[in-house]
Amino acid sequence: MYNLHPWHGIQPGDHVPHEVRAVIEIAKGSRSKYELDKPSGLLTLDRILFSAVHYPANYGLIPKTYFTDHDPLDIIVICSQDLLPYSIVTARVIGLMEMRDSGDTDDKIIAVASHDISLTHVNDIADLPEHTLQEFRNFFEDYKKLENKPVEVLGFQPKEAAYSSITESLERYRKEILPTLAP
């Protein structure tokens, strides 16, 4: 039943937590906010962003993870190309963006597409231009303003913090979600 499910049926990768497989939900440049429908595995259009902003990078989830917000762990994948929804991309983890969304912790893993030759020099969040981090901060702090939903970016952390978040989310998935999927 879950063989092809993007959350349950895809392995998170062979080199976790340093490199993960990400399932893209939203392409860079989109104003459409898609979310994974957990029961079916299909993408649902949640809304068109109220604000005049667009996603600054490809956005998705890491399979077989479960974050404290009761969703798969979010990942921002930097790539020189806009990736299609449902694309699976191997991504090198470089950092973490700490966030609060309506008062709840909602951290985002930051990664680069492993097979994008233009990004081979990016191995840590410190390798990104400061402007890129400011774009991420600006987008995530503004994209829900016109909905009157508070979002706060608390800061950016190095890849070791991201590794911990991924490892904890994989374990949380094994303990809390996997038992519910058993036939």
KAPE-V469313 format. One record per residue. N is the residue number from 0. RES is the residue in three letters. PSI is psi as a letter, one per 40 degrees, with the letter a starting at -180 (none if undefined). OMEGA is omega as a letter, one per 40 degrees, with the letter a starting at -180 (none if undefined). Layout:
# KAPE-V469313
n:res:psi:omega
N:RES:PSI:OMEGA
N:RES:PSI:OMEGA
This chain:
# KAPE-V469313
n:res:psi:omega
0:MET:d:a
1:TYR:e:a
2:ASN:d:a
3:LEU:e:a
4:HIS:h:a
5:PRO:d:a
6:TRP:d:a
7:HIS:d:a
8:GLY:e:a
9:ILE:h:i
10:GLN:i:a
11:PRO:e:i
12:GLY:i:a
13:ASP:e:a
14:HIS:f:i
15:VAL:h:e
16:PRO:e:a
17:HIS:d:i
18:GLU:h:a
19:VAL:i:i
20:ARG:h:i
21:ALA:i:i
22:VAL:h:a
23:ILE:h:i
24:GLU:d:a
25:ILE:h:i
26:ALA:i:i
27:LYS:h:i
28:GLY:e:a
29:SER:i:i
30:ARG:e:i
31:SER:h:i
32:LYS:h:i
33:TYR:i:i
34:GLU:i:i
35:LEU:h:i
36:ASP:h:a
37:LYS:d:a
38:PRO:d:a
39:SER:d:a
40:GLY:e:i
41:LEU:i:i
42:LEU:h:i
43:THR:h:i
44:LEU:h:i
45:ASP:d:i
46:ARG:i:i
47:ILE:h:a
48:LEU:h:a
49:PHE:d:a
50:SER:i:i
51:ALA:g:i
52:VAL:i:i
53:HIS:i:a
54:TYR:h:a
55:PRO:e:i
56:ALA:i:i
57:ASN:i:a
58:TYR:h:a
59:GLY:a:a
60:LEU:i:i
61:ILE:h:a
62:PRO:i:i
63:LYS:f:i
64:THR:i:i
65:TYR:h:a
66:PHE:i:a
67:THR:e:i
68:ASP:e:i
69:HIS:f:i
70:ASP:i:i
71:PRO:i:a
72:LEU:h:a
73:ASP:i:i
74:ILE:h:i
75:ILE:h:a
76:VAL:h:i
77:ILE:h:a
78:CYS:i:i
79:SER:e:i
80:GLN:i:i
81:ASP:h:a
82:LEU:i:a
83:LEU:i:i
84:PRO:i:a
85:TYR:e:i
86:SER:i:i
87:ILE:h:a
88:VAL:h:i
89:THR:h:a
90:ALA:h:i
91:ARG:h:a
92:VAL:h:a
93:ILE:e:a
94:GLY:a:a
95:LEU:h:i
96:MET:h:i
97:GLU:h:a
98:MET:i:i
99:ARG:h:a
100:ASP:h:a
101:SER:f:i
102:GLY:e:a
103:ASP:i:i
104:THR:h:a
105:ASP:g:a
106:ASP:i:i
107:LYS:h:i
108:ILE:h:i
109:ILE:h:a
110:ALA:i:i
111:VAL:i:i
112:ALA:h:a
113:SER:d:a
114:HIS:f:i
115:ASP:h:a
116:ILE:d:a
117:SER:e:a
118:LEU:e:a
119:THR:d:a
120:HIS:e:a
121:VAL:h:a
122:ASN:e:a
123:ASP:i:a
124:ILE:d:i
125:ALA:e:i
126:ASP:e:i
127:LEU:i:i
128:PRO:i:i
129:GLU:d:i
130:HIS:d:i
131:THR:d:i
132:LEU:d:i
133:GLN:d:i
134:GLU:d:i
135:PHE:d:a
136:ARG:d:a
137:ASN:d:a
138:PHE:d:a
139:PHE:d:i
140:GLU:d:a
141:ASP:d:a
142:TYR:e:i
143:LYS:e:a
144:LYS:d:a
145:LEU:e:i
146:GLU:e:a
147:ASN:f:i
148:LYS:h:a
149:PRO:h:i
150:VAL:h:a
151:GLU:h:i
152:VAL:h:a
153:LEU:d:i
154:GLY:a:a
155:PHE:h:a
156:GLN:i:i
157:PRO:i:a
158:LYS:d:i
159:GLU:d:i
160:ALA:d:i
161:ALA:d:i
162:TYR:d:i
163:SER:d:a
164:SER:d:i
165:ILE:d:a
166:THR:d:i
167:GLU:d:a
168:SER:d:i
169:LEU:d:i
170:GLU:d:i
171:ARG:d:i
172:TYR:d:a
173:ARG:d:a
174:LYS:d:a
175:GLU:d:a
176:ILE:d:a
177:LEU:d:i
178:PRO:d:a
179:THR:e:a
180:LEU:e:a
181:ALA:h:a
182:PRO:none:none
